[in-house]
Amino acid sequence: MSAFEERTRRCQQRLRERGAGGVVLFPSQNCYYLGGFSEEPGERHLFLFVPAEGDPAFVAPELYDEQLREATWVEDVRLWSDAEDPTGLVAETAADLGMADGELLVDPTMWARFTQDLRAALPDATWGLADEVLGPLRVRKDDAELDALRSAADAADAAMNDVRDLGADAIGMTERELAEFAADRLAAHGGDGTSFETIVGSGPNGAKPHHHRADREVERGDPVVFDFGTRVDGYPSDQTRTIVFAGDPPAAFERVHDVVREAQQAAVDAVEPGVPAEDVDAAAREVIEDAGYGDEFIHRTGHGVGLDVHEEPYVVGGNDRPLEGGMVFSIEPGVYLDGEFGVRIEDLVAVTADGCERLNDTDRGWRV
C-alpha cells in the first residue's frame, strides 16, 4: 500500500468516526496528500471524491487522463470532454460512491464557482470543510514525509554553505543577485525550485522581517539575513541564517546575534511531546526580553511546515495545543533594530518520542 493510499484509509476512518459521507477535493495540497496528484487549480472541473467507505474516484477533464494515471494510485478515473457539462458526471459519481447526501467536506481552498456547482449537483448534501478531518492527519508527518523534509533541509544546508563560501566575493553583489545564487545552489543540491520567495536582507533591510530582495549592494560589515528553502517530493525546507561576509559589523550586532542564538537554543530545548506550543514560544521570548530586546521580537517563534510552508502547529503565545510526535515546525526568533540591522536564526525541528530532531545542521554563527 502506498503512503497516499494509507493516508486515504486513515482519512476514511476519521470520516466514519465523524459520521460524514466523504470529502471532495480539487487541485490542492490536500488532493496531493491523498491522491498523489499535483496540479495547479484551473478553469475545468477536477475533483477527487473520497467516500467514507470504499475506493475514491477522480472526476477530471479528459486532457488529464495520462497525467492522472501516471501519478495517482486511484484506479477509478472518470473523464469528461470539453463538449460536455461535467455536473452530470459529478452527480453520477457522488451517487455511485454513496456521497449524494449526508455531510460532505470540501477542500477549504476550493474556488467558489466549484463549490456552487457541487451544491447544485448535490442538493441533498450538507457541507463542511475537509480540514476538519485532514488537519489532524497532516499535522503529524509520516515516515515518507519526514524523509522528504530531511532531504529538503539537506539541500538548504548545502546551499547555505555555498553562500558562506562566497566570503568577501559577496561584497558588491546585490540582494537580488545573492537570491539568484542561492536558488541556483538549491537546484544544484537536488531541490525543486524555491519553497517561497527567497529573503536576502542586507544592512538596514534585514530589520524588515519580510523584506524579500532589492538592488541594494552588500557592503563590508553588513549583517545579511538569508531565509530560503526548496522542495523535495513536494515538501519544503525553510532555514534562516544571519551572516557578515567581510568587515566589522555594527557595534551592537554581536550581542544581538548571541541573544537570538541563545533564544533559539532555549526554544529547541523546550520541545517535547505534550508541551504546549506556546511554551516553546515563551522559552525564546524570555531570553530576548531578559536581554532588553522584547519589543524588537515582533513575530511568532515558529510555524508548522508540511506540504504548505505555513500550517499547523503555530508556535505562538496563546496556542496551548500540546506538541505531538511527528509534528514539524520552524523555530525562528529574531530581533529587528529599525534602520540598522536584523538578526534571525531558523531551523526546522521534528518532534520525537522524547524531544526533537533538528533538521538543519549548518553553522549558526555569523562569521563566514
C-alpha positions in Angstrom: 0.0 0.0 0.0 1.4 3.4 -1.0 1.7 6.2 1.5 -1.0 8.1 -0.4 -3.4 5.1 -0.1 -2.6 4.7 3.6 -3.4 8.3 4.3 -6.7 8.0 2.4 -7.7 5.0 4.5 -6.9 6.9 7.7 -9.0 9.8 6.4 -11.9 7.4 5.8 -11.6 6.1 9.3 -12.0 9.7 10.6 -14.9 10.3 8.3 -16.7 7.2 9.7 -16.0 8.4 13.3 -17.5 11.7 12.4 -20.5 10.3 10.5 -19.6 12.2 7.4 -20.2 10.8 3.9 -16.9 11.8 2.4 -14.5 14.6 1.2 -14.4 16.4 -2.1 -11.1 17.9 -3.1 -9.9 19.9 -6.0 -6.2 20.6 -7.1 -4.6 21.5 -3.9 -2.1 20.2 -1.3 -4.9 18.1 0.2 -5.5 16.5 -3.2 -1.8 15.6 -3.4 -1.8 14.4 0.2 -4.4 11.7 -0.5 -4.3 11.2 -4.3 -0.6 11.8 -5.1 -1.7 14.1 -8.0 -0.3 17.6 -8.1 -1.7 20.3 -10.3 -2.5 24.0 -10.2 -6.2 24.9 -10.0 -7.7 25.7 -13.3 -11.0 26.6 -15.0 -12.1 23.0 -15.5 -13.9 20.8 -13.0 -11.3 18.3 -11.5 -12.4 16.6 -8.2 -11.2 13.8 -6.0 -14.1 12.1 -4.3 -13.2 10.2 -1.2 -16.1 8.3 0.3 -16.2 7.2 4.0 -16.3 3.6 2.7 -14.8 2.1 -0.5 -12.4 3.4 -3.1 -12.1 7.0 -4.2 -12.6 8.3 -7.7 -11.4 11.3 -9.8 -13.7 13.3 -12.0 -11.4 15.1 -14.5 -11.1 16.6 -17.9 -10.0 14.0 -20.4 -6.9 16.0 -21.2 -5.6 15.0 -17.8 -6.1 11.2 -18.5 -2.4 10.3 -18.9 -1.2 12.6 -16.2 -3.6 11.2 -13.7 -3.0 7.6 -14.5 0.8 8.1 -14.2 0.6 10.0 -10.9 -2.2 8.5 -8.8 -2.9 5.2 -7.1 -6.6 5.9 -7.6 -7.9 3.5 -10.3 -11.3 5.0 -10.8 -10.8 7.9 -13.1 -13.9 9.3 -14.8 -13.3 11.7 -17.6 -15.4 14.4 -19.3 -14.7 16.3 -22.6 -14.8 20.0 -23.2 -18.0 19.5 -25.2 -19.8 18.1 -22.1 -21.3 19.7 -19.0 -19.4 17.9 -16.1 -22.0 18.4 -13.5 -23.9 15.4 -14.6 -20.8 13.2 -14.2 -20.2 14.8 -10.8 -23.7 13.9 -9.6 -23.4 10.4 -11.0 -20.1 9.8 -9.4 -21.3 11.0 -6.0 -24.3 8.7 -6.2 -22.1 5.7 -7.1 -19.9 6.4 -4.1 -22.7 6.9 -1.6 -22.0 10.7 -1.5 -25.2 12.1 -2.9 -26.4 13.2 0.5 -25.3 13.5 4.1 -22.4 15.6 5.2 -19.6 16.2 2.6 -16.4 18.1 3.5 -14.9 20.2 0.7 -11.3 21.5 0.3 -11.1 24.9 2.1 -9.2 26.3 -0.8 -11.8 25.3 -3.4 -12.9 28.1 -5.7 -16.4 29.4 -5.1 -17.5 28.5 -8.7 -16.8 24.8 -8.0 -18.4 24.8 -4.5 -21.5 26.4 -6.1 -21.6 23.7 -8.8 -21.2 21.0 -6.2 -24.2 22.4 -4.2 -26.3 22.5 -7.4 -25.3 18.9 -8.4 -25.8 17.5 -4.9 -28.8 19.4 -3.4 -29.4 16.9 -0.6 -25.9 17.1 0.9 -24.8 19.3 3.7 -21.3 20.9 3.7 -18.3 21.3 5.9 -14.5 21.8 5.5 -12.1 18.9 4.7 -9.5 20.3 7.1 -11.7 19.1 10.0 -10.6 15.5 9.1 -7.4 16.1 7.2 -5.9 18.7 9.6 -5.2 16.2 12.4 -3.7 13.8 9.8 -1.4 16.3 8.1 -0.1 17.8 11.3 1.7 14.6 12.1 4.2 13.6 9.4 4.6 10.0 8.4 7.9 8.4 7.5 7.8 9.3 3.8 7.0 13.0 4.6 9.8 13.1 7.2 12.3 11.7 4.7 11.3 14.3 2.1 11.6 17.1 4.7 15.0 15.9 5.7 16.2 15.8 2.1 14.9 19.4 1.5 16.6 20.6 4.7 19.9 18.9 3.5 19.6 20.8 0.2 19.1 24.1 2.0 22.0 23.4 4.3 24.3 22.7 1.4 23.2 25.8 -0.4 23.8 27.9 2.7 27.3 26.5 2.9 27.8 27.7 -0.7 26.6 31.1 0.2 29.0 31.3 3.1 31.9 30.2 0.8 31.4 33.4 -1.2 33.2 35.2 1.6 34.4 38.6 0.6 33.4 38.0 -3.0 29.8 38.8 -1.9 30.8 42.4 -1.3 29.3 44.5 -4.1 26.7 41.8 -5.0 23.1 42.9 -4.8 20.5 41.2 -2.7 18.8 40.1 -5.9 22.0 38.5 -7.2 22.5 36.7 -3.9 19.0 35.4 -4.0 19.5 34.1 -7.5 22.8 32.5 -6.4 21.0 30.7 -3.5 18.3 29.5 -5.9 20.9 28.1 -8.3 22.7 26.2 -5.4 19.4 24.8 -4.1 18.8 23.3 -7.5 22.4 22.0 -7.7 21.9 20.2 -4.5 18.7 18.4 -5.6 16.0 20.9 -4.7 12.9 21.6 -6.9 12.6 25.3 -7.2 12.3 27.5 -4.1 9.6 26.8 -1.5 8.9 30.5 -1.0 10.3 33.9 -2.3 13.9 34.0 -1.1 14.7 36.7 1.5 18.0 38.4 1.4 18.0 41.5 3.7 21.3 43.3 3.9 22.2 46.1 6.4 19.0 48.1 7.3 16.9 45.9 5.0 17.5 43.0 7.5 15.4 44.9 10.0 12.3 44.2 7.9 11.3 40.6 8.6 9.6 40.0 5.3 11.8 42.1 3.1 12.5 39.9 0.1 15.3 41.3 -2.0 16.2 44.6 -3.7 19.1 46.1 -5.7 21.0 47.2 -2.7 24.6 46.1 -2.8 26.1 44.3 0.2 28.7 46.5 1.9 31.6 45.5 4.2 30.3 44.9 7.7 26.7 44.4 6.6 24.7 41.8 8.5 22.8 39.9 5.9 19.7 37.8 6.7 19.2 34.8 4.4 15.9 33.0 4.6 15.3 30.4 1.9 14.2 26.8 1.1 13.5 24.4 -1.6 11.2 21.4 -2.2 11.8 17.6 -2.4 8.9 15.4 -3.4 6.6 18.3 -2.7 7.9 19.0 0.8 9.7 22.3 1.7 12.7 23.4 3.7 12.9 26.7 5.5 16.1 27.9 7.0 17.4 31.3 8.1 21.0 32.5 8.9 22.4 35.9 9.5 26.0 36.4 8.4 28.6 39.0 7.8 30.7 38.4 4.6 33.6 40.7 5.4 34.5 43.7 7.7 33.3 44.6 11.1 29.6 44.5 11.9 27.8 47.3 13.8 28.7 47.6 17.5 25.5 46.0 18.9 25.4 43.2 16.3 27.5 40.6 18.1 25.4 40.9 21.3 22.1 40.7 19.4 23.2 37.7 17.5 24.3 35.9 20.7 20.9 36.7 22.2 19.0 35.4 19.2 21.1 32.3 19.1 20.6 31.6 22.8 16.8 32.2 22.4 16.6 29.7 19.5 18.5 27.1 21.5 16.2 27.6 24.5 13.2 27.1 22.3 14.7 23.9 20.8 15.4 22.6 24.2 11.8 23.2 25.3 10.4 20.9 22.5 9.0 17.5 23.6 5.7 15.7 23.3 2.9 17.1 25.5 4.5 20.6 25.8 2.1 23.4 24.7 3.2 25.1 21.6 3.0 28.5 23.4 5.7 27.2 25.9 8.2 26.9 23.1 7.4 30.5 22.1 7.8 31.6 25.7 11.2 30.0 26.0 12.6 32.0 23.1 10.8 35.2 24.1 12.0 35.1 27.7 15.7 35.1 26.6 15.1 38.1 24.3 13.1 40.0 26.8 15.6 39.5 29.5 18.3 40.9 27.2 16.1 44.1 26.7 15.0 43.4 23.1 11.5 42.2 23.7 9.9 45.0 21.8 12.1 44.1 18.8 10.9 40.5 18.6 7.8 41.2 16.6 6.6 37.8 15.3 5.8 34.3 16.5 8.6 31.9 17.2 7.5 29.4 14.5 5.0 27.8 12.2 4.3 24.3 11.1 5.8 23.0 7.9 4.5 20.3 5.6 3.1 20.4 2.1 2.3 24.1 3.0 5.2 26.2 4.2 2.9 27.7 6.8 0.5 25.3 8.5 -0.4 24.0 12.0 1.0 24.0 14.6 1.8 27.7 15.1 4.4 28.3 17.8 2.9 31.4 19.3 1.6 32.8 22.6 -2.0 31.7 23.2 -1.7 28.4 21.4 -2.0 25.8 24.1 -2.1 22.8 21.7 0.2 20.1 23.0 3.0 19.0 20.7 2.8 15.5 19.3 5.4 13.2 17.8 5.7 13.7 14.0 4.9 17.4 14.1 7.4 19.6 12.2 7.8 23.3 12.7 10.2 26.2 12.5 12.0 27.8 15.4 13.0 31.3 14.2 13.3 34.0 16.9 14.5 37.4 15.6 15.5 40.8 16.7 15.0 43.8 14.4 16.6 47.2 15.0 14.8 49.6 12.7 17.1 51.4 10.3 20.2 49.4 11.5 20.0 45.6 11.0 18.1 42.4 11.9 19.1 39.0 13.2 17.0 35.8 12.7 18.1 32.2 13.1 15.8 29.5 11.9 15.8 25.7 11.8 13.1 23.1 11.3 12.5 20.6 14.0 10.5 17.3 14.1 9.0 16.3 17.4 10.3 12.9 18.5 9.3 10.5 21.4 11.4 12.4 23.9 12.4 15.7 22.4 13.1 16.8 18.8 15.2 16.2 15.8 16.8 19.3 14.3 16.5 19.0 10.5 19.1 21.8 9.8 22.7 21.4 10.7 24.7 24.3 9.3 26.8 26.8 11.2 24.6 29.2 13.2 27.4 31.7 13.7 27.7 34.9 11.9 31.3 34.7 10.7 31.9 33.2 7.3 
